[in-house]
């Protein structure tokens, strides 16, 4: 049986709580999360102090009673050698496991009641409490002080956050997360904007019948279908193997651009379209094409058509306006998107997801990262495959200094790429052979432990690295979750943007490419035996021969040459690039 790390250790229960006076109990604070002085990200700077009467929407995430059992189910149903492989859980079963205990509900509601909130409701299908309260009351509850922070690139983009927050000591055993608090949401698109080059439709050398040699510099769907052997598979369309793309940052996928893309690069495709779903105030402005959104939708279509596609336009927040007496939103898009997705029934839940956004792991509070990562585990337990771009900064962007006050130079992993319950995709370039793209982010988490499904593959790499002339001792966490898991082409993708063809690069290209292949495999598996792949990684690491091993290239960063691609798994290209036919034979 595969063993997964339990991410959240329970604090000792305060059995004596009922006999301690509430005034003492609720003022015995213990820090939940804190940052050193300053901001955890250089993108946010202190701006001002909010009016204490400003309403703030607070979300309290209660600790689930049986998350360890959910991980046990996930371990068994994603293990290709286990008798329960593919026997994914229903939405109702997952919700039951994730319910907080009656003790947790009582302790938290008593705390809120003591502070004057008498109508606290915890819905049967949820473990969250949402409150709209003045900033001053939030500060009292959390023993903290909120400030307004402005983004350095746009001072009108402001959020209310705090550098630390606390909870009464006994409630640490019952509350996983309170937001918004210390997560500053410096989310970015994982595309190399420096590669973006706009071309006229008639200027692009790309076409639907490109020769293999042309694919060494210009990528179209035909190149990817030929490279990864999907061209001869026709989806059955008798299954519900839908494909979801998560979009953020007001990135809009444009239907007219998809139609132009299909005409130019997929002429045998008819009626290709997608459904836009608005989440948490997301928008759908068809006059503002997003490079990231168009890239994801167009290459998702190129790889997986005619499997139904959904583009989720997830809102961040209405910007904080100091004199506007309306609740501020959380601007915490992973939680917003996941909260919505997990409400879908298993029949409506897409079976494959691709996301090309992320943060530096060190800028994400531990409690927030654990909460988000655990939700990806929920999706995997329900039979969905979740893929993320690894990032475009090699072993770390910028000067790689830590934000803990010491300014130590270390390799900087990305999140959610570092979550052990997602499949992370790096990038390659060229053909015959493919080599590692220099921007392909990879490395080792300093937050999440290394899961057993990858321990053998990673240990082989580390043994070779430690005997090399550049072992990078101390720059990475050898016992952390290692990524990427797999890789695919990531440069020279021809994308239609506002009616014109542009050449785009980055791991943003690679994730929808691999996700499209997984969507085809989910269709095949559903048509064959009625199950889906679900959480992919145990299957992938057990079948490394189904990938094209990438053995050259590196991912420099942090003033180093980075890691080297080598035989077997490596933290540049993972297991390598997929071969659909080989993968089809094992699923």
C-alpha positions in Angstrom: 0.0 0.0 0.0 1.2 3.5 -0.8 1.7 5.7 2.2 0.8 9.4 1.9 2.1 12.0 4.4 -0.5 13.3 6.8 -0.1 17.0 6.5 -1.9 18.2 9.6 -0.9 17.0 13.0 -3.6 17.4 15.6 -2.8 19.5 18.6 -3.7 18.1 22.0 -7.3 18.6 22.9 -8.0 20.9 25.8 -10.0 18.5 27.9 -10.1 21.0 30.7 -11.6 23.8 28.6 -15.1 23.4 30.0 -13.9 24.2 33.5 -11.7 27.2 32.7 -13.5 30.6 32.8 -14.3 31.8 29.2 -12.5 35.1 29.9 -9.3 33.2 30.6 -9.8 30.5 27.9 -10.5 32.9 25.1 -7.6 35.2 25.9 -5.0 32.4 26.1 -3.7 33.1 22.6 -1.2 31.0 20.6 0.1 32.2 17.2 -1.4 30.4 14.3 0.8 32.0 11.6 3.2 34.9 11.4 5.6 36.6 9.0 8.8 38.4 9.9 8.7 42.2 9.8 7.8 43.6 6.4 5.8 41.8 3.8 6.3 38.1 2.7 6.3 39.3 -0.9 8.1 42.3 -2.5 5.0 42.8 -4.6 3.0 44.1 -1.6 3.8 47.2 0.5 2.2 48.7 3.6 -0.3 51.4 2.6 -2.5 52.5 5.5 -4.6 51.4 8.4 -8.2 50.5 7.6 -11.2 52.1 9.3 -12.0 49.8 12.2 -15.7 49.7 11.1 -14.9 48.4 7.6 -16.7 45.1 7.1 -14.5 42.1 6.5 -15.6 38.7 5.2 -13.9 36.1 7.4 -13.9 32.4 6.5 -13.1 29.9 9.3 -12.1 26.4 8.1 -12.8 23.8 10.7 -10.7 20.7 11.0 -12.2 17.6 9.4 -12.7 14.7 11.6 -11.5 12.0 9.3 -8.9 13.4 6.9 -6.5 10.6 7.6 -9.2 8.1 6.5 -9.6 10.1 3.3 -5.9 9.8 2.6 -6.1 6.1 3.3 -8.8 5.8 0.6 -6.8 7.9 -1.8 -3.7 5.7 -1.2 -5.7 2.6 -2.1 -7.8 3.9 -5.0 -4.8 5.5 -6.7 -2.4 2.5 -6.3 -2.4 0.5 -9.5 -1.4 -2.6 -7.5 -4.2 -2.4 -5.0 -7.5 -4.3 -5.3 -9.4 -1.0 -4.8 -7.6 0.8 -7.6 -10.1 3.1 -9.4 -12.9 2.7 -6.8 -13.2 6.4 -6.2 -15.3 7.9 -3.5 -18.6 9.7 -4.0 -19.1 13.3 -3.2 -21.3 12.3 -0.2 -18.6 10.0 1.2 -15.9 12.6 0.9 -18.1 15.2 2.6 -18.8 12.8 5.4 -15.1 12.2 6.0 -14.4 15.9 5.9 -17.1 16.9 8.4 -15.8 18.5 11.6 -16.6 16.6 14.8 -19.4 17.7 17.1 -16.8 18.8 19.6 -15.1 21.0 17.0 -18.5 22.6 16.1 -19.3 23.2 19.7 -16.0 24.7 20.7 -15.9 27.1 17.8 -19.5 28.2 18.0 -19.1 28.7 21.8 -16.1 31.0 21.1 -18.0 33.0 18.5 -21.1 33.2 20.7 -19.0 34.6 23.6 -17.9 37.4 21.2 -21.5 38.2 20.5 -22.2 36.2 17.3 -25.3 34.2 18.2 -26.5 33.0 14.7 -23.4 31.0 13.6 -24.4 28.3 11.2 -22.4 25.4 9.9 -24.1 23.8 6.9 -24.3 20.0 6.9 -22.3 19.8 3.7 -19.6 22.3 4.7 -16.9 22.7 7.3 -16.6 26.5 6.9 -18.1 29.4 8.8 -18.4 32.7 6.9 -18.7 35.9 8.9 -19.1 39.5 7.8 -17.8 41.5 10.7 -16.0 44.8 11.3 -12.2 44.8 11.1 -12.1 45.7 14.8 -14.0 42.5 15.8 -11.8 40.4 13.5 -8.7 41.9 15.3 -10.2 41.0 18.7 -11.0 37.4 17.6 -7.5 36.9 16.2 -5.4 39.0 18.5 -4.0 40.9 15.5 -3.9 44.2 13.6 -5.0 44.4 10.0 -3.4 46.8 7.5 -4.1 47.9 3.9 -1.4 46.7 1.5 -1.0 48.0 -2.0 0.5 46.2 -5.0 3.8 47.7 -6.1 2.8 47.6 -9.8 -0.6 49.2 -9.2 -1.2 51.2 -6.0 -5.0 51.1 -6.6 -4.8 47.3 -6.1 -5.2 47.1 -2.4 -6.0 44.3 0.1 -6.5 44.0 3.8 -4.1 41.6 5.4 -2.2 41.0 8.7 1.3 39.9 9.3 0.3 37.4 12.0 -2.8 36.0 13.7 -3.5 33.9 16.8 -6.3 31.7 18.1 -7.1 30.7 21.6 -4.8 27.9 22.4 -7.4 25.1 22.6 -8.9 26.1 19.2 -5.8 25.1 17.3 -7.1 21.6 17.5 -10.3 22.6 15.8 -9.5 25.3 13.3 -7.3 24.7 10.2 -7.4 28.2 8.7 -8.8 31.7 9.1 -8.8 33.9 6.0 -8.1 36.5 4.9 -5.1 36.8 7.2 -1.5 36.3 6.2 -1.8 35.0 2.6 -1.0 37.9 0.2 -2.1 36.2 -3.0 0.8 37.0 -5.2 -0.4 34.5 -7.8 1.1 34.7 -11.2 0.6 33.0 -14.6 3.2 30.4 -15.4 4.0 31.6 -18.9 7.1 33.2 -20.2 5.8 36.6 -21.4 9.2 37.3 -22.8 8.5 34.7 -25.5 5.3 36.4 -26.6 5.6 37.5 -30.2 2.6 38.7 -32.1 2.3 37.6 -35.7 -0.2 38.3 -38.4 -2.4 35.3 -39.4 -0.7 35.3 -42.8 2.8 35.7 -41.3 2.9 32.5 -39.3 4.7 29.6 -40.9 2.6 27.2 -38.8 -0.1 25.2 -40.4 -2.1 22.1 -39.7 0.1 19.9 -41.9 3.5 20.9 -40.4 6.4 18.5 -41.0 8.2 17.0 -38.0 11.3 19.2 -38.7 9.2 22.3 -38.4 8.1 21.3 -35.0 11.6 21.9 -33.6 10.8 25.6 -33.5 7.1 26.1 -34.0 4.5 24.1 -32.1 0.9 23.4 -33.3 -1.6 20.7 -32.2 -0.4 18.5 -35.0 3.1 18.6 -33.6 2.0 17.5 -30.2 -0.4 14.8 -31.5 2.5 13.3 -33.5 5.1 13.6 -30.8 2.9 12.1 -28.1 1.0 9.6 -30.3 -2.6 10.8 -29.8 -3.5 11.3 -33.4 -5.1 7.9 -33.9 -7.4 8.0 -30.9 -11.0 9.0 -31.3 -12.8 9.8 -28.0 -15.9 7.7 -27.5 -18.1 10.6 -26.5 -20.2 8.1 -24.6 -18.6 9.1 -21.3 -18.6 12.2 -19.1 -14.8 12.7 -19.4 -15.0 16.5 -19.4 -12.0 18.7 -19.1 -11.7 21.7 -16.8 -9.4 24.7 -17.2 -9.0 26.9 -14.1 -8.6 30.6 -15.0 -7.7 33.6 -12.7 -6.5 37.2 -12.8 -9.3 38.3 -15.1 -8.0 36.2 -18.0 -10.7 35.7 -20.6 -10.9 32.8 -23.1 -12.3 34.1 -26.3 -14.6 32.1 -28.5 -13.8 33.9 -31.7 -10.1 33.3 -31.2 -10.8 29.6 -30.6 -12.8 29.5 -33.9 -9.9 31.2 -35.7 -7.4 28.8 -34.1 -9.5 25.8 -35.2 -9.8 27.0 -38.7 -6.0 27.5 -39.0 -4.7 24.6 -37.0 -7.5 22.0 -36.7 -9.4 22.2 -40.0 -10.9 18.7 -39.6 -12.5 19.8 -36.3 -16.0 21.1 -36.4 -18.1 23.0 -33.8 -15.2 23.2 -31.3 -16.3 25.3 -28.3 -16.1 25.5 -24.5 -18.4 26.5 -21.7 -17.4 29.4 -19.5 -18.3 29.1 -15.8 -18.2 32.2 -13.6 -16.8 31.5 -10.1 -16.8 34.0 -7.2 -17.5 37.1 -9.3 -15.5 36.0 -12.2 -16.2 37.7 -15.5 -16.3 36.8 -19.2 -15.3 39.9 -21.2 -15.1 38.6 -24.8 -13.4 41.8 -26.0 -10.3 41.3 -23.7 -8.4 38.2 -24.8 -6.1 36.6 -22.2 -2.9 35.0 -23.5 -3.0 32.4 -20.7 -6.7 31.7 -21.1 -6.5 31.4 -24.9 -3.4 29.2 -24.7 -5.0 26.8 -22.2 -8.3 26.5 -24.1 -6.9 26.3 -27.6 -4.3 23.6 -26.7 -6.7 21.8 -24.5 -9.0 21.6 -27.5 -6.1 20.7 -29.8 -5.3 17.7 -27.6 -8.6 16.5 -26.4 -11.4 17.5 -28.8 -14.3 16.7 -28.8 -14.2 16.0 -25.1 -16.4 18.8 -23.5 -14.3 21.6 -22.1 -15.1 24.0 -19.2 -13.2 27.3 -18.6 -13.6 28.5 -15.0 -13.2 32.3 -14.8 -12.5 32.8 -11.1 -12.7 36.3 -9.7 -10.1 37.6 -7.3 -11.9 40.4 -5.4 -13.3 43.8 -5.8 -10.4 46.0 -4.9 -10.5 47.3 -1.4 -11.8 50.9 -1.4 -11.2 52.5 2.0 -14.3 54.7 2.0 -16.7 52.1 0.5 -18.7 50.5 3.3 -19.0 47.0 1.7 -17.4 43.7 2.7 -14.1 43.0 1.1 -13.6 39.7 -0.6 -10.8 37.3 0.3 -8.9 37.5 -3.0 -7.8 33.9 -2.3 -8.7 32.3 -5.6 -7.6 28.7 -5.0 -9.9 28.4 -2.1 -12.7 30.1 -4.0 -12.3 27.9 -7.0 -12.0 24.7 -5.0 -15.0 25.5 -2.8 -17.0 25.8 -6.0 -15.6 22.7 -7.7 -16.1 20.5 -4.7 -19.9 21.3 -4.6 -20.3 19.6 -8.0 -21.8 16.1 -8.1 -19.5 13.4 -9.3 -21.5 13.3 -12.5 -20.9 17.0 -13.2 -17.3 17.1 -11.9 -14.7 17.3 -14.8 -12.4 14.3 -14.7 -9.3 16.2 -15.7 -8.2 19.7 -14.6 -5.3 21.9 -15.8 -4.0 25.0 -14.0 -1.2 27.3 -15.0 -0.9 29.6 -12.0 1.1 29.6 -8.9 3.1 31.3 -6.1 6.5 31.1 -4.6 6.1 28.4 -1.9 7.8 30.6 0.7 5.1 33.3 0.2 2.2 31.0 1.1 1.4 30.5 4.8 1.7 26.9 6.0 -1.9 26.8 7.1 -3.2 28.1 3.8 -1.0 25.8 1.7 -2.1 22.7 3.7 -5.8 23.6 3.4 -5.5 24.1 -0.4 -3.4 20.9 -0.9 -5.8 18.9 1.2 -8.6 20.0 -1.1 -6.7 18.7 -4.1 -6.6 15.4 -2.2 -10.4 15.5 -2.0 -10.6 15.9 -5.8 -8.3 13.0 -6.3 -10.3 10.8 -3.9 -13.4 11.6 -6.1 -11.7 10.4 -9.2 -10.4 13.7 -10.7 -6.9 14.2 -12.2 -5.4 17.6 -11.3 -2.4 19.0 -13.2 -0.4 22.1 -12.6 2.4 23.9 -14.4 5.7 23.7 -12.5 6.7 27.3 -13.1 9.1 29.2 -15.4 11.9 30.1 -13.0 14.2 27.1 -13.0 15.3 26.3 -9.4 14.2 29.8 -8.4 13.6 33.3 -9.7 15.2 36.6 -8.7 17.9 36.5 -6.1 16.3 33.5 -4.3 16.6 35.1 -0.9 14.4 33.7 1.8 11.7 36.0 3.3 12.3 34.8 6.9 14.4 37.8 7.8 17.8 36.0 7.2 17.9 36.6 3.4 19.5 33.2 2.9 19.9 32.2 -0.8 18.1 28.9 -1.3 16.4 27.2 -4.3 12.8 28.4 -4.3 10.0 25.8 -5.0 6.6 26.8 -6.3 3.1 26.1 -4.9 0.7 24.4 -5.7 3.3 22.6 -7.9 4.9 21.3 -4.7 1.6 19.8 -3.4 1.9 16.0 -3.3 -1.7 15.5 -4.5 -1.3 17.2 -7.9 0.6 16.1 -11.0 3.1 18.8 -11.9 4.3 19.4 -15.4 7.6 20.8 -16.5 8.8 21.8 -20.0 10.9 20.5 -22.9 12.1 22.0 -26.2 13.1 20.6 -29.5 12.5 17.2 -31.1 14.7 14.2 -31.9 15.6 14.5 -29.1 13.5 16.6 -26.8 15.6 18.4 -24.2 14.8 20.1 -20.9 13.7 23.7 -21.3 16.0 26.0 -19.3 13.0 27.7 -17.6 11.4 24.5 -16.5 10.9 24.9 -12.7 11.6 22.0 -10.5 13.1 21.0 -7.1 12.0 20.0 -3.7 9.4 21.4 -1.4 10.4 22.8 2.0 6.8 22.4 3.2 5.5 19.0 2.1 7.2 15.7 2.9 8.3 13.4 0.1 5.5 10.9 -0.6 6.3 7.2 -1.0 5.1 7.0 -4.6 8.2 8.8 -5.7 10.7 7.8 -3.1 12.5 5.2 -5.3 12.8 7.4 -8.4 13.9 10.5 -6.4 16.5 8.5 -4.3 18.2 7.3 -7.5 18.5 10.9 -8.7 19.8 12.1 -5.3 22.4 9.4 -5.1 23.8 10.5 -8.5 23.6 14.1 -7.5 25.5 13.6 -4.2 28.3 12.0 -6.1 28.5 14.8 -8.6 30.8 17.8 -8.6 27.8 20.2 -7.8 25.7 18.5 -5.2 24.1 21.9 -4.1 24.4 20.9 -0.5 22.1 22.9 1.7 20.3 24.7 -1.2 17.3 22.3 -1.3 15.3 20.0 1.0 16.2 16.4 -0.1 13.3 15.0 2.0 10.7 17.2 0.4 8.1 16.5 -2.2 10.0 16.5 -5.5 8.6 17.9 -8.7 7.9 18.1 -11.7 6.3 14.7 -12.2 6.2 14.8 -16.0 6.9 17.2 -18.8 5.9 18.2 -22.3 6.8 20.8 -25.0 6.9 24.4 -23.7 8.1 26.8 -26.3 6.9 28.2 -29.7 3.2 27.4 -29.2 1.1 29.2 -31.9 -1.8 30.8 -30.1 -4.5 33.1 -31.5 -4.8 36.2 -29.4 -7.3 38.9 -30.5 -7.4 37.5 -34.0 -3.6 37.3 -34.5 -1.2 34.5 -34.0 1.3 34.8 -31.2 4.2 32.6 -30.2 3.9 31.7 -26.5 6.2 29.7 -24.2 6.4 28.5 -20.7 5.1 25.6 -18.6 1.7 27.1 -19.1 2.0 25.4 -22.5 3.0 22.0 -21.1 0.2 21.5 -18.5 -2.8 21.7 -20.9 -0.9 19.5 -23.3 -0.4 16.7 -20.8 -3.9 17.3 -19.3 -5.4 16.9 -22.8 -3.6 13.5 -23.0 -5.0 12.5 -19.6 -8.5 13.6 -20.7 -8.2 11.2 -23.6 -7.0 8.4 -21.2 -9.9 9.2 -18.8 -12.3 8.9 -21.8 -10.8 5.6 -22.8 -10.8 4.2 -19.2 -14.4 5.3 -18.7 -15.5 3.6 -21.9 -13.5 0.5 -21.0 -14.4 -0.1 -17.4 -16.4 2.8 -16.1 -13.7 4.3 -13.9 -11.4 7.3 -14.1 -7.7 7.6 -13.4 -8.2 10.0 -10.5 -5.0 11.0 -8.7 -2.3 10.1 -11.2 1.1 10.1 -9.6 1.2 6.5 -8.1 0.3 5.1 -11.5 2.8 7.3 -13.4 5.8 6.5 -11.1 5.0 2.8 -11.3 5.1 3.0 -15.1 8.0 5.2 -15.9 8.7 3.3 -19.2 5.5 4.9 -20.6 7.4 8.2 -20.8 10.1 9.4 -23.1 13.1 10.0 -20.8 14.7 13.4 -21.2 18.4 13.2 -20.5 19.9 16.6 -21.4 19.4 20.2 -20.4 19.1 22.0 -17.0 17.1 24.6 -15.2 19.4 27.3 -14.0 18.5 29.8 -11.3 19.6 31.3 -8.0 23.0 32.0 -9.5 23.6 28.3 -10.3 23.3 26.0 -13.3 20.4 24.3 -11.6 19.7 20.6 -11.8 20.6 18.5 -14.8 18.2 16.3 -16.7 19.4 12.8 -16.5 18.4 9.2 -17.0 15.3 8.4 -15.0 13.4 11.0 -12.9 14.9 14.4 -12.5 13.7 17.8 -11.0 13.8 19.4 -14.5 11.5 17.1 -16.6 10.3 14.6 -14.1 9.7 11.1 -15.6 9.8 12.6 -19.1 7.2 13.3 -21.8 4.1 11.1 -22.3 3.6 8.4 -24.9 -0.2 8.0 -25.2 -0.1 4.6 -26.8 2.0 3.2 -24.0 -0.1 4.9 -21.3 -3.3 3.6 -23.0 -1.9 0.0 -22.7 -1.5 0.3 -19.0 -4.7 2.0 -18.0 
